[in-house]
């Protein structure tokens, strides 16, 4: 394939876009997993702020 890139050091073959994209842009998670992680992060931020307010 024209888009494939072969890493000579490891002999791996993968699309050239992997070298060009930032690692954060490439994910092997499905939509449900990403959504669950975002919800957990939001709850942690919300309760973290509330706990900081009560401690102060």
N, CA, C and O atoms as CSV, one atom per row, in Angstrom:
chain,resi,resn,atom,element,x,y,z
A,1,UNK,N,N,0.831,-1.188,0.000
A,1,UNK,CA,C,0.000,0.000,0.000
A,1,UNK,C,C,0.871,1.246,0.000
A,1,UNK,O,O,1.928,1.277,0.631
A,2,UNK,N,N,0.436,2.237,-0.688
A,2,UNK,CA,C,1.218,3.465,-0.808
A,2,UNK,C,C,1.320,4.197,0.527
A,2,UNK,O,O,2.344,4.823,0.804
A,3,UNK,N,N,0.283,4.133,1.356
A,3,UNK,CA,C,0.261,4.860,2.619
A,3,UNK,C,C,1.054,4.160,3.719
A,3,UNK,O,O,1.321,4.758,4.761
A,4,UNK,N,N,1.427,2.920,3.505
A,4,UNK,CA,C,2.126,2.173,4.550
A,4,UNK,C,C,3.550,2.682,4.736
A,4,UNK,O,O,4.186,3.161,3.797
A,5,UNK,N,N,4.023,2.570,5.939
A,5,UNK,CA,C,5.373,2.977,6.299
A,5,UNK,C,C,6.019,1.794,6.991
A,5,UNK,O,O,5.402,1.158,7.845
A,6,UNK,N,N,7.242,1.497,6.634
A,6,UNK,CA,C,7.951,0.393,7.266
A,6,UNK,C,C,9.046,0.970,8.145
A,6,UNK,O,O,9.917,1.701,7.673
A,7,UNK,N,N,8.994,0.635,9.426
A,7,UNK,CA,C,10.020,1.065,10.369
A,7,UNK,C,C,11.195,0.100,10.229
A,7,UNK,O,O,11.089,-1.061,10.626
A,8,UNK,N,N,12.320,0.566,9.665
A,8,UNK,CA,C,13.432,-0.355,9.423
A,8,UNK,C,C,14.060,-0.905,10.705
A,8,UNK,O,O,14.605,-2.009,10.698
A,9,UNK,N,N,13.991,-0.152,11.797
A,9,UNK,CA,C,14.595,-0.609,13.046
A,9,UNK,C,C,13.870,-1.816,13.623
A,9,UNK,O,O,14.498,-2.755,14.111
A,10,UNK,N,N,12.546,-1.784,13.562
A,10,UNK,CA,C,11.755,-2.860,14.160
A,10,UNK,C,C,11.065,-3.740,13.122
A,10,UNK,O,O,10.488,-4.772,13.464
A,11,UNK,N,N,11.123,-3.337,11.865
A,11,UNK,CA,C,10.471,-4.113,10.819
A,11,UNK,C,C,8.959,-4.036,10.868
A,11,UNK,O,O,8.279,-4.901,10.316
A,12,UNK,N,N,8.412,-3.001,11.530
A,12,UNK,CA,C,6.965,-2.853,11.648
A,12,UNK,C,C,6.420,-2.131,10.428
A,12,UNK,O,O,7.103,-1.312,9.813
A,13,UNK,N,N,5.193,-2.447,10.096
A,13,UNK,CA,C,4.524,-1.806,8.971
A,13,UNK,C,C,3.222,-1.200,9.474
A,13,UNK,O,O,2.384,-1.905,10.035
A,14,UNK,N,N,3.050,0.099,9.278
A,14,UNK,CA,C,1.853,0.785,9.740
A,14,UNK,C,C,1.632,2.023,8.881
A,14,UNK,O,O,2.550,2.442,8.176
A,15,UNK,N,N,0.445,2.620,8.917
A,15,UNK,CA,C,0.174,3.817,8.116
A,15,UNK,C,C,1.096,4.967,8.501
A,15,UNK,O,O,1.420,5.146,9.676
A,16,UNK,N,N,1.513,5.739,7.515
A,16,UNK,CA,C,2.420,6.862,7.754
A,16,UNK,C,C,1.783,7.933,8.632
A,16,UNK,O,O,2.505,8.695,9.274
A,17,UNK,N,N,0.455,8.017,8.682
A,17,UNK,CA,C,-0.204,9.047,9.490
A,17,UNK,C,C,0.119,8.882,10.972
A,17,UNK,O,O,0.050,9.854,11.724
A,18,UNK,N,N,0.468,7.679,11.404
A,18,UNK,CA,C,0.813,7.453,12.808
A,18,UNK,C,C,2.040,8.267,13.190
A,18,UNK,O,O,2.123,8.764,14.313
A,19,UNK,N,N,2.997,8.412,12.272
A,19,UNK,CA,C,4.185,9.219,12.555
A,19,UNK,C,C,3.863,10.703,12.591
A,19,UNK,O,O,4.549,11.465,13.272
A,20,UNK,N,N,2.827,11.129,11.868
A,20,UNK,CA,C,2.513,12.548,11.759
A,20,UNK,C,C,1.539,13.038,12.821
A,20,UNK,O,O,1.569,14.213,13.187
A,21,UNK,N,N,0.674,12.158,13.323
A,21,UNK,CA,C,-0.336,12.558,14.305
A,21,UNK,C,C,0.257,12.552,15.709
A,21,UNK,O,O,1.100,11.713,16.027
A,22,UNK,N,N,-0.188,13.497,16.560
A,22,UNK,CA,C,0.242,13.422,17.959
A,22,UNK,C,C,-0.356,12.178,18.609
A,22,UNK,O,O,-1.432,11.724,18.221
A,23,UNK,N,N,0.340,11.635,19.589
A,23,UNK,CA,C,-0.119,10.403,20.241
A,23,UNK,C,C,-1.502,10.568,20.863
A,23,UNK,O,O,-2.258,9.600,20.947
A,24,UNK,N,N,-1.847,11.791,21.305
A,24,UNK,CA,C,-3.152,12.014,21.924
A,24,UNK,C,C,-4.287,11.861,20.919
A,24,UNK,O,O,-5.425,11.601,21.308
A,25,UNK,N,N,-3.991,12.018,19.634
A,25,UNK,CA,C,-5.036,11.950,18.616
A,25,UNK,C,C,-5.364,10.517,18.220
A,25,UNK,O,O,-6.392,10.268,17.591
A,26,UNK,N,N,-4.510,9.585,18.579
A,26,UNK,CA,C,-4.713,8.190,18.201
A,26,UNK,C,C,-5.186,7.417,19.429
A,26,UNK,O,O,-4.505,7.379,20.453
A,27,UNK,N,N,-6.348,6.809,19.313
A,27,UNK,CA,C,-6.905,6.074,20.440
A,27,UNK,C,C,-7.509,4.766,19.956
A,27,UNK,O,O,-8.101,4.707,18.878
A,28,UNK,N,N,-7.358,3.733,20.745
A,28,UNK,CA,C,-7.952,2.443,20.421
A,28,UNK,C,C,-9.170,2.164,21.292
A,28,UNK,O,O,-9.644,1.030,21.355
A,29,UNK,N,N,-9.674,3.188,21.960
A,29,UNK,CA,C,-10.836,3.033,22.829
A,29,UNK,C,C,-12.106,3.291,22.024
A,29,UNK,O,O,-12.095,4.020,21.031
A,30,UNK,N,N,-13.198,2.678,22.474
A,30,UNK,CA,C,-14.464,2.961,21.819
A,30,UNK,C,C,-15.140,4.155,22.494
A,30,UNK,O,O,-14.681,4.645,23.525
A,31,UNK,N,N,-16.213,4.601,21.906
A,31,UNK,CA,C,-16.897,5.809,22.368
A,31,UNK,C,C,-17.379,5.663,23.805
A,31,UNK,O,O,-17.309,6.617,24.580
A,32,UNK,N,N,-17.867,4.480,24.168
A,32,UNK,CA,C,-18.364,4.267,25.526
A,32,UNK,C,C,-17.246,4.405,26.552
A,32,UNK,O,O,-17.451,5.004,27.608
A,33,UNK,N,N,-16.075,3.865,26.261
A,33,UNK,CA,C,-14.945,3.967,27.191
A,33,UNK,C,C,-14.505,5.415,27.368
A,33,UNK,O,O,-14.242,5.859,28.486
A,34,UNK,N,N,-14.427,6.138,26.278
A,34,UNK,CA,C,-14.018,7.544,26.348
A,34,UNK,C,C,-15.038,8.340,27.148
A,34,UNK,O,O,-14.665,9.161,27.985
A,35,UNK,N,N,-16.332,8.104,26.897
A,35,UNK,CA,C,-17.379,8.803,27.629
A,35,UNK,C,C,-17.332,8.514,29.112
A,35,UNK,O,O,-17.500,9.417,29.932
A,36,UNK,N,N,-17.102,7.256,29.464
A,36,UNK,CA,C,-17.028,6.890,30.880
A,36,UNK,C,C,-15.847,7.582,31.557
A,36,UNK,O,O,-15.978,8.075,32.678
A,37,UNK,N,N,-14.704,7.622,30.889
A,37,UNK,CA,C,-13.533,8.300,31.459
A,37,UNK,C,C,-13.798,9.793,31.649
A,37,UNK,O,O,-13.398,10.373,32.658
A,38,UNK,N,N,-14.467,10.409,30.687
A,38,UNK,CA,C,-14.772,11.841,30.795
A,38,UNK,C,C,-15.731,12.104,31.952
A,38,UNK,O,O,-15.570,13.083,32.680
A,39,UNK,N,N,-16.730,11.236,32.127
A,39,UNK,CA,C,-17.672,11.402,33.242
A,39,UNK,C,C,-16.963,11.251,34.578
A,39,UNK,O,O,-17.216,12.024,35.502
A,40,UNK,N,N,-16.086,10.274,34.690
A,40,UNK,CA,C,-15.340,10.072,35.936
A,40,UNK,C,C,-14.467,11.286,36.231
A,40,UNK,O,O,-14.405,11.742,37.373
A,41,UNK,N,N,-13.792,11.811,35.209
A,41,UNK,CA,C,-12.960,13.005,35.397
A,41,UNK,C,C,-13.794,14.197,35.855
A,41,UNK,O,O,-13.369,14.955,36.727
A,42,UNK,N,N,-14.984,14.365,35.268
A,42,UNK,CA,C,-15.844,15.486,35.643
A,42,UNK,C,C,-16.296,15.370,37.095
A,42,UNK,O,O,-16.312,16.364,37.821
A,43,UNK,N,N,-16.665,14.161,37.521
A,43,UNK,CA,C,-17.092,13.954,38.906
A,43,UNK,C,C,-15.936,14.217,39.863
A,43,UNK,O,O,-16.123,14.843,40.907
A,44,UNK,N,N,-14.747,13.745,39.513
A,44,UNK,CA,C,-13.579,13.990,40.367
A,44,UNK,C,C,-13.291,15.482,40.485
A,44,UNK,O,O,-12.976,15.967,41.572
A,45,UNK,N,N,-13.394,16.216,39.375
A,45,UNK,CA,C,-13.164,17.667,39.425
A,45,UNK,C,C,-14.224,18.354,40.277
A,45,UNK,O,O,-13.904,19.242,41.067
A,46,UNK,N,N,-15.474,17.953,40.123
A,46,UNK,CA,C,-16.570,18.558,40.871
A,46,UNK,C,C,-16.402,18.309,42.361
A,46,UNK,O,O,-16.454,19.246,43.157
A,47,UNK,N,N,-16.201,17.058,42.741
A,47,UNK,CA,C,-16.062,16.757,44.159
A,47,UNK,C,C,-14.747,17.261,44.714
A,47,UNK,O,O,-14.668,17.592,45.897
A,48,UNK,N,N,-13.716,17.327,43.893
A,48,UNK,CA,C,-12.442,17.892,44.336
A,48,UNK,C,C,-12.595,19.352,44.701
A,48,UNK,O,O,-12.056,19.804,45.711
A,49,UNK,N,N,-13.335,20.101,43.874
A,49,UNK,CA,C,-13.588,21.513,44.165
A,49,UNK,C,C,-14.421,21.672,45.430
A,49,UNK,O,O,-14.153,22.564,46.235
A,50,UNK,N,N,-15.421,20.824,45.615
A,50,UNK,CA,C,-16.280,20.905,46.802
A,50,UNK,C,C,-15.467,20.594,48.057
A,50,UNK,O,O,-15.615,21.273,49.074
A,51,UNK,N,N,-14.617,19.583,47.993
A,51,UNK,CA,C,-13.790,19.235,49.150
A,51,UNK,C,C,-12.815,20.359,49.497
A,51,UNK,O,O,-12.582,20.637,50.673
A,52,UNK,N,N,-12.256,20.992,48.499
A,52,UNK,CA,C,-11.335,22.105,48.750
A,52,UNK,C,C,-12.059,23.267,49.416
A,52,UNK,O,O,-11.506,23.923,50.299
A,53,UNK,N,N,-13.306,23.525,48.990
A,53,UNK,CA,C,-14.086,24.621,49.572
A,53,UNK,C,C,-14.413,24.336,51.034
A,53,UNK,O,O,-14.368,25.248,51.859
A,54,UNK,N,N,-14.739,23.095,51.370
A,54,UNK,CA,C,-15.099,22.774,52.753
A,54,UNK,C,C,-13.877,22.754,53.664
A,54,UNK,O,O,-13.993,23.026,54.859
A,55,UNK,N,N,-12.707,22.434,53.113
A,55,UNK,CA,C,-11.486,22.421,53.919
A,55,UNK,C,C,-10.996,23.827,54.217
A,55,UNK,O,O,-10.356,24.051,55.245
A,56,UNK,N,N,-11.282,24.770,53.346
A,56,UNK,CA,C,-10.774,26.142,53.513
A,56,UNK,C,C,-11.556,26.936,54.516
A,56,UNK,O,O,-11.244,28.101,54.760
